[in-house]
Amino acid sequence: MAVVFLDIDGVLAPFDDDDARAEGYPPFEPAAMEALAAILRGSAARLVLSSSWRSSDAAIAVIIERFRAFGPPLACRALATTDRRRHEPRQWEIARWLAATPGVERWVAIDDEDLVDGGENRRYRAAFRDHVVKVDSAVGLTAADVPRALEALAAVGNLLH
């Protein structure tokens, strides 16, 4: 099984100076949605929400509605989440999900947070090194990120089992 761990803020919803996040859920960037769709079309991967949005039923409903409005392949995907109750460094949350989920052979984490470098990411650094696409939070996911994500998804091996 192939998996895409997906962050929302900074990935589908880039941060910018005019951001009105306090007034509800920020819009998703159409180019970011297109890029995610290209990754899913090229990999047939399962989506796993690793974003803090996973903690809110209302936020998950917003994501599902926006994916449905976008259409296939986003509308056709079930949306799993990392643990909704535990909040630790993102890398640890993803690692825990991978360790608890048999059958994952290919995966990529798409995030604007650093999941490889830094002291808190030392624990699983080796396993994450070739499986992360770090995006610019002011821009979000772009077409230029698609080949890197597909390359990470082509790398067979879940070093956490």
Secondary structure, 3 states (H helix, E strand, C coil): CEEEEECCECCCECCCCCCCHHHCCCCCCHHHHHHHHHHHHHHCCEEEECCHHHHCHHHHHHHHHHHHHHCCCCCCCCEEECCCCCCCCHHHHHHHHHHHCCCCCEEEEEECCCCCCCHHHCCCHHHHCCCEEECCCCCCCCHHHHHHHHHHHHCCCCCCC
